[in-house]
């Protein structure tokens, strides 16, 4: 394969003379989906929640969204992965945790750059904190 003819202008404007738009699409998807699925820096961060307005919309795994289930949206873990989400508090109280299944992709990449690492379904978020809080600091551990 000759990659000398690849010109990269941005993540989505890639053209390969010999292979056509197949490579452009493959490279664009690679730019959107992080290569390191599970890294130390993604094991903690901010968690947000999403609920009723998204009910019955199809998730990345093909199922309709139900805010009453303990599910999550993440870019950094494969679909179907079970994760233990633990609330990180400064007050020294008992740490709350919930086990969720990754069923969707999110949060929006612009929010990931701001420190959000996971979106929790409303039911899962309620087990950690009051939804009116909006964002909480969490630690994420894959469950085996």
mmCIF file of the C-alpha atoms, coordinates in Angstrom:
data_MODEL
# 
_entry.id   MODEL 
# 
loop_
_atom_site.group_PDB 
_atom_site.id 
_atom_site.type_symbol 
_atom_site.label_atom_id 
_atom_site.label_alt_id 
_atom_site.label_comp_id 
_atom_site.label_asym_id 
_atom_site.label_entity_id 
_atom_site.label_seq_id 
_atom_site.pdbx_PDB_ins_code 
_atom_site.Cartn_x 
_atom_site.Cartn_y 
_atom_site.Cartn_z 
_atom_site.occupancy 
_atom_site.B_iso_or_equiv 
_atom_site.pdbx_formal_charge 
_atom_site.auth_seq_id 
_atom_site.auth_comp_id 
_atom_site.auth_asym_id 
_atom_site.auth_atom_id 
_atom_site.pdbx_PDB_model_num 
ATOM 1   C CA . UNK A 1 1   ? 0.000   0.000  0.000  1.00 0.00 ? 1   UNK A CA 1 
ATOM 2   C CA . UNK A 1 2   ? 1.284   3.424  -0.871 1.00 0.00 ? 2   UNK A CA 1 
ATOM 3   C CA . UNK A 1 3   ? 0.297   6.146  1.529  1.00 0.00 ? 3   UNK A CA 1 
ATOM 4   C CA . UNK A 1 4   ? 2.318   8.842  -0.206 1.00 0.00 ? 4   UNK A CA 1 
ATOM 5   C CA . UNK A 1 5   ? -0.771  9.909  -2.129 1.00 0.00 ? 5   UNK A CA 1 
ATOM 6   C CA . UNK A 1 6   ? -2.828  10.478 1.021  1.00 0.00 ? 6   UNK A CA 1 
ATOM 7   C CA . UNK A 1 7   ? -3.544  14.122 1.698  1.00 0.00 ? 7   UNK A CA 1 
ATOM 8   C CA . UNK A 1 8   ? -4.969  14.958 5.107  1.00 0.00 ? 8   UNK A CA 1 
ATOM 9   C CA . UNK A 1 9   ? -6.652  18.345 5.326  1.00 0.00 ? 9   UNK A CA 1 
ATOM 10  C CA . UNK A 1 10  ? -8.878  17.578 8.290  1.00 0.00 ? 10  UNK A CA 1 
ATOM 11  C CA . UNK A 1 11  ? -10.345 14.512 9.881  1.00 0.00 ? 11  UNK A CA 1 
ATOM 12  C CA . UNK A 1 12  ? -13.162 14.311 7.337  1.00 0.00 ? 12  UNK A CA 1 
ATOM 13  C CA . UNK A 1 13  ? -11.351 15.534 4.194  1.00 0.00 ? 13  UNK A CA 1 
ATOM 14  C CA . UNK A 1 14  ? -9.104  12.650 3.325  1.00 0.00 ? 14  UNK A CA 1 
ATOM 15  C CA . UNK A 1 15  ? -8.691  11.368 -0.205 1.00 0.00 ? 15  UNK A CA 1 
ATOM 16  C CA . UNK A 1 16  ? -6.666  8.466  -1.465 1.00 0.00 ? 16  UNK A CA 1 
ATOM 17  C CA . UNK A 1 17  ? -6.171  8.353  -5.231 1.00 0.00 ? 17  UNK A CA 1 
ATOM 18  C CA . UNK A 1 18  ? -5.921  4.571  -5.484 1.00 0.00 ? 18  UNK A CA 1 
ATOM 19  C CA . UNK A 1 19  ? -8.481  3.430  -2.922 1.00 0.00 ? 19  UNK A CA 1 
ATOM 20  C CA . UNK A 1 20  ? -11.107 6.172  -3.205 1.00 0.00 ? 20  UNK A CA 1 
ATOM 21  C CA . UNK A 1 21  ? -13.572 7.160  -0.538 1.00 0.00 ? 21  UNK A CA 1 
ATOM 22  C CA . UNK A 1 22  ? -13.297 3.855  1.329  1.00 0.00 ? 22  UNK A CA 1 
ATOM 23  C CA . UNK A 1 23  ? -10.118 5.106  2.988  1.00 0.00 ? 23  UNK A CA 1 
ATOM 24  C CA . UNK A 1 24  ? -11.641 8.523  3.565  1.00 0.00 ? 24  UNK A CA 1 
ATOM 25  C CA . UNK A 1 25  ? -14.537 6.953  5.434  1.00 0.00 ? 25  UNK A CA 1 
ATOM 26  C CA . UNK A 1 26  ? -12.295 4.578  7.382  1.00 0.00 ? 26  UNK A CA 1 
ATOM 27  C CA . UNK A 1 27  ? -10.006 7.409  8.471  1.00 0.00 ? 27  UNK A CA 1 
ATOM 28  C CA . UNK A 1 28  ? -12.926 9.687  9.359  1.00 0.00 ? 28  UNK A CA 1 
ATOM 29  C CA . UNK A 1 29  ? -14.476 6.989  11.553 1.00 0.00 ? 29  UNK A CA 1 
ATOM 30  C CA . UNK A 1 30  ? -11.088 6.402  13.151 1.00 0.00 ? 30  UNK A CA 1 
ATOM 31  C CA . UNK A 1 31  ? -10.922 10.079 14.059 1.00 0.00 ? 31  UNK A CA 1 
ATOM 32  C CA . UNK A 1 32  ? -14.344 9.956  15.703 1.00 0.00 ? 32  UNK A CA 1 
ATOM 33  C CA . UNK A 1 33  ? -13.861 6.726  17.643 1.00 0.00 ? 33  UNK A CA 1 
ATOM 34  C CA . UNK A 1 34  ? -10.956 6.835  20.114 1.00 0.00 ? 34  UNK A CA 1 
ATOM 35  C CA . UNK A 1 35  ? -8.256  4.259  19.510 1.00 0.00 ? 35  UNK A CA 1 
ATOM 36  C CA . UNK A 1 36  ? -7.564  3.672  23.186 1.00 0.00 ? 36  UNK A CA 1 
ATOM 37  C CA . UNK A 1 37  ? -10.906 2.393  24.411 1.00 0.00 ? 37  UNK A CA 1 
ATOM 38  C CA . UNK A 1 38  ? -9.900  1.996  28.014 1.00 0.00 ? 38  UNK A CA 1 
ATOM 39  C CA . UNK A 1 39  ? -7.199  4.291  29.316 1.00 0.00 ? 39  UNK A CA 1 
ATOM 40  C CA . UNK A 1 40  ? -6.349  5.492  32.791 1.00 0.00 ? 40  UNK A CA 1 
ATOM 41  C CA . UNK A 1 41  ? -7.392  9.047  32.003 1.00 0.00 ? 41  UNK A CA 1 
ATOM 42  C CA . UNK A 1 42  ? -10.892 7.871  31.000 1.00 0.00 ? 42  UNK A CA 1 
ATOM 43  C CA . UNK A 1 43  ? -11.482 5.942  34.231 1.00 0.00 ? 43  UNK A CA 1 
ATOM 44  C CA . UNK A 1 44  ? -12.658 9.059  36.033 1.00 0.00 ? 44  UNK A CA 1 
ATOM 45  C CA . UNK A 1 45  ? -14.335 12.282 35.094 1.00 0.00 ? 45  UNK A CA 1 
ATOM 46  C CA . UNK A 1 46  ? -17.744 13.894 34.941 1.00 0.00 ? 46  UNK A CA 1 
ATOM 47  C CA . UNK A 1 47  ? -20.965 11.962 34.408 1.00 0.00 ? 47  UNK A CA 1 
ATOM 48  C CA . UNK A 1 48  ? -24.173 13.513 33.127 1.00 0.00 ? 48  UNK A CA 1 
ATOM 49  C CA . UNK A 1 49  ? -27.598 11.965 32.583 1.00 0.00 ? 49  UNK A CA 1 
ATOM 50  C CA . UNK A 1 50  ? -30.251 11.774 29.925 1.00 0.00 ? 50  UNK A CA 1 
ATOM 51  C CA . UNK A 1 51  ? -33.873 10.778 30.347 1.00 0.00 ? 51  UNK A CA 1 
ATOM 52  C CA . UNK A 1 52  ? -37.459 11.158 29.243 1.00 0.00 ? 52  UNK A CA 1 
ATOM 53  C CA . UNK A 1 53  ? -36.984 13.317 26.102 1.00 0.00 ? 53  UNK A CA 1 
ATOM 54  C CA . UNK A 1 54  ? -34.920 10.466 24.621 1.00 0.00 ? 54  UNK A CA 1 
ATOM 55  C CA . UNK A 1 55  ? -37.433 7.683  25.440 1.00 0.00 ? 55  UNK A CA 1 
ATOM 56  C CA . UNK A 1 56  ? -37.889 5.156  22.606 1.00 0.00 ? 56  UNK A CA 1 
ATOM 57  C CA . UNK A 1 57  ? -35.137 6.654  20.447 1.00 0.00 ? 57  UNK A CA 1 
ATOM 58  C CA . UNK A 1 58  ? -32.892 3.957  19.055 1.00 0.00 ? 58  UNK A CA 1 
ATOM 59  C CA . UNK A 1 59  ? -29.546 3.591  20.775 1.00 0.00 ? 59  UNK A CA 1 
ATOM 60  C CA . UNK A 1 60  ? -26.304 2.504  19.114 1.00 0.00 ? 60  UNK A CA 1 
ATOM 61  C CA . UNK A 1 61  ? -27.042 -1.134 19.967 1.00 0.00 ? 61  UNK A CA 1 
ATOM 62  C CA . UNK A 1 62  ? -30.404 -0.963 18.125 1.00 0.00 ? 62  UNK A CA 1 
ATOM 63  C CA . UNK A 1 63  ? -32.682 -1.074 21.190 1.00 0.00 ? 63  UNK A CA 1 
ATOM 64  C CA . UNK A 1 64  ? -35.077 1.739  22.137 1.00 0.00 ? 64  UNK A CA 1 
ATOM 65  C CA . UNK A 1 65  ? -33.901 3.899  25.043 1.00 0.00 ? 65  UNK A CA 1 
ATOM 66  C CA . UNK A 1 66  ? -35.652 3.391  28.384 1.00 0.00 ? 66  UNK A CA 1 
ATOM 67  C CA . UNK A 1 67  ? -34.723 5.929  31.101 1.00 0.00 ? 67  UNK A CA 1 
ATOM 68  C CA . UNK A 1 68  ? -35.826 3.417  33.758 1.00 0.00 ? 68  UNK A CA 1 
ATOM 69  C CA . UNK A 1 69  ? -33.009 0.974  32.984 1.00 0.00 ? 69  UNK A CA 1 
ATOM 70  C CA . UNK A 1 70  ? -29.438 1.214  34.247 1.00 0.00 ? 70  UNK A CA 1 
ATOM 71  C CA . UNK A 1 71  ? -27.701 1.911  30.958 1.00 0.00 ? 71  UNK A CA 1 
ATOM 72  C CA . UNK A 1 72  ? -24.989 4.306  29.841 1.00 0.00 ? 72  UNK A CA 1 
ATOM 73  C CA . UNK A 1 73  ? -23.558 5.998  26.782 1.00 0.00 ? 73  UNK A CA 1 
ATOM 74  C CA . UNK A 1 74  ? -19.788 6.001  26.346 1.00 0.00 ? 74  UNK A CA 1 
ATOM 75  C CA . UNK A 1 75  ? -17.277 6.462  23.538 1.00 0.00 ? 75  UNK A CA 1 
ATOM 76  C CA . UNK A 1 76  ? -14.519 4.687  25.434 1.00 0.00 ? 76  UNK A CA 1 
ATOM 77  C CA . UNK A 1 77  ? -15.996 1.246  26.150 1.00 0.00 ? 77  UNK A CA 1 
ATOM 78  C CA . UNK A 1 78  ? -17.404 -1.321 23.706 1.00 0.00 ? 78  UNK A CA 1 
ATOM 79  C CA . UNK A 1 79  ? -21.175 -1.752 23.516 1.00 0.00 ? 79  UNK A CA 1 
ATOM 80  C CA . UNK A 1 80  ? -22.388 -4.373 25.991 1.00 0.00 ? 80  UNK A CA 1 
ATOM 81  C CA . UNK A 1 81  ? -19.629 -3.703 28.537 1.00 0.00 ? 81  UNK A CA 1 
ATOM 82  C CA . UNK A 1 82  ? -20.773 -3.688 32.153 1.00 0.00 ? 82  UNK A CA 1 
ATOM 83  C CA . UNK A 1 83  ? -19.297 -0.844 34.201 1.00 0.00 ? 83  UNK A CA 1 
ATOM 84  C CA . UNK A 1 84  ? -19.318 -0.007 37.893 1.00 0.00 ? 84  UNK A CA 1 
ATOM 85  C CA . UNK A 1 85  ? -19.836 3.732  38.278 1.00 0.00 ? 85  UNK A CA 1 
ATOM 86  C CA . UNK A 1 86  ? -18.781 5.040  41.701 1.00 0.00 ? 86  UNK A CA 1 
ATOM 87  C CA . UNK A 1 87  ? -19.589 8.520  42.929 1.00 0.00 ? 87  UNK A CA 1 
ATOM 88  C CA . UNK A 1 88  ? -16.475 10.368 44.069 1.00 0.00 ? 88  UNK A CA 1 
ATOM 89  C CA . UNK A 1 89  ? -17.253 12.659 46.963 1.00 0.00 ? 89  UNK A CA 1 
ATOM 90  C CA . UNK A 1 90  ? -15.063 14.835 49.146 1.00 0.00 ? 90  UNK A CA 1 
ATOM 91  C CA . UNK A 1 91  ? -17.115 14.426 52.303 1.00 0.00 ? 91  UNK A CA 1 
ATOM 92  C CA . UNK A 1 92  ? -15.875 10.957 53.251 1.00 0.00 ? 92  UNK A CA 1 
ATOM 93  C CA . UNK A 1 93  ? -19.372 9.427  53.305 1.00 0.00 ? 93  UNK A CA 1 
ATOM 94  C CA . UNK A 1 94  ? -20.162 5.958  51.987 1.00 0.00 ? 94  UNK A CA 1 
ATOM 95  C CA . UNK A 1 95  ? -19.530 5.947  48.265 1.00 0.00 ? 95  UNK A CA 1 
ATOM 96  C CA . UNK A 1 96  ? -22.561 5.117  46.155 1.00 0.00 ? 96  UNK A CA 1 
ATOM 97  C CA . UNK A 1 97  ? -22.128 2.967  43.080 1.00 0.00 ? 97  UNK A CA 1 
ATOM 98  C CA . UNK A 1 98  ? -24.242 1.464  40.322 1.00 0.00 ? 98  UNK A CA 1 
ATOM 99  C CA . UNK A 1 99  ? -23.576 -1.151 37.635 1.00 0.00 ? 99  UNK A CA 1 
ATOM 100 C CA . UNK A 1 100 ? -24.598 -0.111 34.125 1.00 0.00 ? 100 UNK A CA 1 
ATOM 101 C CA . UNK A 1 101 ? -24.401 -1.593 30.651 1.00 0.00 ? 101 UNK A CA 1 
ATOM 102 C CA . UNK A 1 102 ? -23.006 0.468  27.763 1.00 0.00 ? 102 UNK A CA 1 
ATOM 103 C CA . UNK A 1 103 ? -25.767 0.578  25.143 1.00 0.00 ? 103 UNK A CA 1 
ATOM 104 C CA . UNK A 1 104 ? -25.152 3.869  23.361 1.00 0.00 ? 104 UNK A CA 1 
ATOM 105 C CA . UNK A 1 105 ? -22.479 6.323  22.274 1.00 0.00 ? 105 UNK A CA 1 
ATOM 106 C CA . UNK A 1 106 ? -22.040 9.673  23.950 1.00 0.00 ? 106 UNK A CA 1 
ATOM 107 C CA . UNK A 1 107 ? -21.669 12.217 25.427 1.00 0.00 ? 107 UNK A CA 1 
ATOM 108 C CA . UNK A 1 108 ? -21.205 14.662 22.563 1.00 0.00 ? 108 UNK A CA 1 
ATOM 109 C CA . UNK A 1 109 ? -17.514 14.949 21.637 1.00 0.00 ? 109 UNK A CA 1 
ATOM 110 C CA . UNK A 1 110 ? -17.447 18.659 22.474 1.00 0.00 ? 110 UNK A CA 1 
ATOM 111 C CA . UNK A 1 111 ? -18.505 17.696 26.019 1.00 0.00 ? 111 UNK A CA 1 
ATOM 112 C CA . UNK A 1 112 ? -15.885 14.939 26.191 1.00 0.00 ? 112 UNK A CA 1 
ATOM 113 C CA . UNK A 1 113 ? -13.250 17.586 25.565 1.00 0.00 ? 113 UNK A CA 1 
ATOM 114 C CA . UNK A 1 114 ? -14.672 19.421 28.592 1.00 0.00 ? 114 UNK A CA 1 
ATOM 115 C CA . UNK A 1 115 ? -14.217 16.389 30.861 1.00 0.00 ? 115 UNK A CA 1 
ATOM 116 C CA . UNK A 1 116 ? -17.408 14.341 30.528 1.00 0.00 ? 116 UNK A CA 1 
ATOM 117 C CA . UNK A 1 117 ? -16.666 10.671 30.166 1.00 0.00 ? 117 UNK A CA 1 
ATOM 118 C CA . UNK A 1 118 ? -20.084 9.023  30.396 1.00 0.00 ? 118 UNK A CA 1 
ATOM 119 C CA . UNK A 1 119 ? -23.815 9.705  30.087 1.00 0.00 ? 119 UNK A CA 1 
ATOM 120 C CA . UNK A 1 120 ? -25.993 7.705  32.457 1.00 0.00 ? 120 UNK A CA 1 
ATOM 121 C CA . UNK A 1 121 ? -29.655 6.845  32.023 1.00 0.00 ? 121 UNK A CA 1 
ATOM 122 C CA . UNK A 1 122 ? -31.882 8.664  34.495 1.00 0.00 ? 122 UNK A CA 1 
ATOM 123 C CA . UNK A 1 123 ? -32.434 5.570  36.692 1.00 0.00 ? 123 UNK A CA 1 
ATOM 124 C CA . UNK A 1 124 ? -28.699 4.962  37.048 1.00 0.00 ? 124 UNK A CA 1 
ATOM 125 C CA . UNK A 1 125 ? -27.977 8.620  37.820 1.00 0.00 ? 125 UNK A CA 1 
ATOM 126 C CA . UNK A 1 126 ? -30.698 8.690  40.493 1.00 0.00 ? 126 UNK A CA 1 
ATOM 127 C CA . UNK A 1 127 ? -28.903 5.892  42.346 1.00 0.00 ? 127 UNK A CA 1 
ATOM 128 C CA . UNK A 1 128 ? -25.839 8.126  42.607 1.00 0.00 ? 128 UNK A CA 1 
ATOM 129 C CA . UNK A 1 129 ? -27.208 11.636 43.038 1.00 0.00 ? 129 UNK A CA 1 
ATOM 130 C CA . UNK A 1 130 ? -30.187 13.908 42.597 1.00 0.00 ? 130 UNK A CA 1 
ATOM 131 C CA . UNK A 1 131 ? -30.714 14.585 38.858 1.00 0.00 ? 131 UNK A CA 1 
ATOM 132 C CA . UNK A 1 132 ? -31.041 18.303 39.593 1.00 0.00 ? 132 UNK A CA 1 
ATOM 133 C CA . UNK A 1 133 ? -27.288 18.306 40.299 1.00 0.00 ? 133 UNK A CA 1 
ATOM 134 C CA . UNK A 1 134 ? -26.715 17.584 36.602 1.00 0.00 ? 134 UNK A CA 1 
ATOM 135 C CA . UNK A 1 135 ? -23.047 16.562 36.718 1.00 0.00 ? 135 UNK A CA 1 
ATOM 136 C CA . UNK A 1 136 ? -21.154 14.429 39.206 1.00 0.00 ? 136 UNK A CA 1 
ATOM 137 C CA . UNK A 1 137 ? -17.548 13.283 39.452 1.00 0.00 ? 137 UNK A CA 1 
ATOM 138 C CA . UNK A 1 138 ? -17.311 9.517  39.040 1.00 0.00 ? 138 UNK A CA 1 
ATOM 139 C CA . UNK A 1 139 ? -14.825 6.675  38.779 1.00 0.00 ? 139 UNK A CA 1 
ATOM 140 C CA . UNK A 1 140 ? -15.441 3.979  36.168 1.00 0.00 ? 140 UNK A CA 1 
ATOM 141 C CA . UNK A 1 141 ? -14.381 0.346  36.486 1.00 0.00 ? 141 UNK A CA 1 
ATOM 142 C CA . UNK A 1 142 ? -15.210 -2.448 34.032 1.00 0.00 ? 142 UNK A CA 1 
ATOM 143 C CA . UNK A 1 143 ? -17.031 -5.352 35.720 1.00 0.00 ? 143 UNK A CA 1 
ATOM 144 C CA . UNK A 1 144 ? -15.794 -8.812 34.823 1.00 0.00 ? 144 UNK A CA 1 
# 
